[in-house]
Amino acid sequence: MSPEMWRQSFGLLEKSYAHDTTGSFFLGKWLYESLCQVPLCSAVVDVAIQDYVADVASELIYQNKSQISKEVLFAFPLGPHMAIYSFQARSEDAKVQAMLRDEVQQLHEAIGGWENLEYLQKKSRYAGEAFACFLGTLSPGREVVVTLRYVQELPRKPDGAAHFVLPPTLHPHTKLYAWNCLTSKLHYSLLLTASLQSPRGVANVQANFALTPLIYTAQDRSTAQVSLDGGPPSHDDLELLVYFGDPTAVSAVVEKGDPGAPPGSLLGDPMVLVTLAPSIPEAVPGQHQSGEFIFLLDTTFLEHAQDSLLFLLKSLPLGCYFNIYCYGETSVGIYPQSVEYTQDNLTEAMRRIPSNGSSLDDTNLLGTLRSIYNTPRPRGHTRQLFIFMDRLPPDKEAIAAQVCRHRNSHRCFSFCFSRDSVTLATALARETGGDATYVSSDNSVTVEVLKCLKQALEPAAEGVSLSWTLPRGLEVEVLEDTPQSIFRNQHSLIYAQIHGQAQETTVAKGVMTLQYSLDGQDVTHTIEFPLCPQGDGRLAVHRLGARHLLKRLLLEAVSASGDEPRHRAVEISLTSGIICPFTSYVGVRTSQRVTWYRGPLALLPPRQSLIPCQIVELRGSGKETSCFPMTIWEPPGWLTAACESWLALRRLTRGIAALPQRGACSKACEPPPPSLSSLKHVDPMAFVLHSSVFEPWFTKAFTECQKLVALQNLDGSWALSSGLASVLEIDEAELKGKLPGEVMEPSIWATVLAVTWLHKNDKYYQDLCELLEAKAVTWLCSQAVSQLDKCLEAANTLLASSVTPSVFRL
């Protein structure tokens, strides 16, 4: 399972105490111990997968098998592309239902029991986003039935398969439990069925557990069903790989609307899920490559990472554009806009970079970003930002909002050197499809940066555009902008809604045309898709489309002067069941009347009360508990439950530097702070675990490589010089004297020696200089392929090495 997936099982939790009690508990009144899972008795899960989206409906039955009553709450960790739209819990005496309300902040003060969610927030080792609802007291032997429904965008594997993982809450296998919470055997039953649908046809299904034979429910094999065969594995997550028909660059699924919803509304009209997945070949390292690479350096970062910057700049490919910004109290660009990657431009850029940072009281990352976004990018070059943060800027919310507005036009790679900036770094990377790294030491800067640069050098489809042709009377509304670039092994999901009534009933198809540029060549793909929508009534595509539309409306609400975006967001949230920053959950508990009583009180309606039910931010305690395993860090999603009030969002546009930092459920029962993108809490300690650790000997290897890198020319070659002789620890006269007679150009001999020296030494030399070596070998192959055999033989003799010809692509 990918580290990006949630790994905490949660489910129904109980609070245990040093002193048993059956009454209500107040924080601090009893000496509490740790949270433990209430045993799951059975789980029934129905999964509906359409291309790369899934709708999951589950029914979970828990039972209190202890001899005392337990106060319980249900917790469900949320993945980064997941949204709950229905939750209900039933017991013999009550029913709890999660409801979305508009501006429920006033209701929080009237709801008791928020301390239970605070308890979960403090005691859990899980750091991330979780749906939590307090269910009250569960008597001995009694059961509670939880019904949970959610929608999710599925990852697409490189071979085109949709990858579905059953959350551990629905399959809490024994790996997730400590020895003193549950035994090593599964004491619950699991019934899992999956309905599969794609207009391209369902080709195959693979799983890490036993499946029943695939049953097709349509003659064209566009729909199929499969189920869990036997018991679930007791030590692994349940994973499904669904393969569809021939992978195409663009595909579409049309989902019919809700018959009960009014025409023209979000749920009433058909929704189209468009998958953009251009076929992009792998790039050959060291060759010319397009791209715009912009480096944003905190001026204090320069004090301990200027050497790493040299590695980074020298590793860029020929044919790209670059620029460098040093931001502090003011933003300073080395060039007014990005320039071509040439030896002269690189030399001038290195000359202009200050040698060290000054002591500044503020950082102007926001102004730097605005300057970059206002600068046109070179045509045909995908923009990627490398952001280095030594400190947390005070206007982090505005920075996240700025990046989110331009998320489809670039990609961010973030590097943070302080734990307080981890959250912002992760938010910027997630919003744009990049990556974030916590750098724990000066030694690890270069390696971490080069890892991200290798990822950034993946080729991309540039200038992506999508056009539609529909019958007269129909029009299309794209809910989110089409990304300008799609990188290799990535895909993009576009949600669009079809409005109106077709005037020509005989035309039952629409046409989509995808255009993009790949390696300077224009590519066009055209497909037809049926306008007779299908669907099972679960509206998975509609709900995920609503999630994307709500995100867009939030940004419009921040910058707009009127309240229309906010009102529309609230309406869509309430009708779709997808939470947004202007709505919040509240639990409605309805007490059940006993069926045998027929007295006068039986005529009274069931008593209702409000209980805590919210998406909370779990900070991660960093302490070992008896029930929870060590949590693997999960990157955050874009939403942090309910935002602060509308007024706080309006204040943001008036230049407020930072919004209040408050927890998800403070003692005043306040919801968490607003989030304009994926800015949310990340456990710094967990993030540290993902940073590289290096032994002392690495410093020596880095220093030696650094000397060699400083001598390399931008085209990948080395000159035969005293500096190179010093690095190789060979007399310069001897180097020149060993020059093979067949070699007319000394730089060819020098470059072969440098590459051979890298392979003679430890593999860490090669890791540091992999991109630089690729440029060198490419240059050699373009200059003197016929001379390389003799040069390599002489170099191996001189350096006492045994480098093989394959290193030089021979």
Buried (B, 14 or more C-beta within 10 A) or exposed (E): EEEBBBBBBBBBBBBBBEEEEEEEBEBEEBEBBBBBBBBBBBBBBBBBBBBBBBBBBBBBBBBBEBEEBBBBBBBBBBBBBBBBBEBBBBBEEBBBBBBBBBBBBEEBEEBBBBBBBBBBBBBBBBBBBBBBBBBBBBBEEBBBBBBBBBBBBBBBEEEBBBBBBBBBBBBBBBBBBBEEBBEEEBEBEBEBBBBBBBBBBBBEBEBEBEBEEBEBEEEEBBBBBBBBEEEBBEEBBBBBBBBBBEBBBBBBBBBBBBEEBEEEBBBBBBBBBBBBBBEBEEBEBBEEBBBBBBBBBBBBBBBBBBBBBBBBBBBBBBEBBBBBBBBBEEBBBBBEBBBEBEEEBBEEBBEEBBEEBEEBEBBBBBBBBBBBBEBEBBEBBBBBBBBBBBBBBBBBBBBBBBBBBBBBBBBBBBBBBBBEBBBBBBBBBBBBBBBBBBBBBBBBBBBBBBBBBEBBBBBBBBBBEBEBEBBEEBEBBBBBEBBBBBBBEBBBBBBBBBBBEBEEEEBEEBEBBBBBBBBEEEBEBEBEBEBEBBBBEBBBBBBBBBBBBBBBBBBBBBEBEEEEBBBBBBBBBBBBBBBBBBBBBBBBBBEEBEEEEEEEEEEEEEEEBBBBBBBBBBBBBEEEBEBBBEBBBBBBBBBBBBBBBBEBBBEBBEEBEBBEEEBBBEEEBBBBBBBBBBBBBBBBBBBBEBBBEBEEEBEEBBEBBBEBBEBBBBBBBBEBBEBBBBBBEBEBEEBEEBBBEEBEBBBBBBBBBBBBBBBBBEEBBBBBBBBBBBBBBBBBBEBBEEBBBBBBEBBBEBBEBEBEEEBBBE
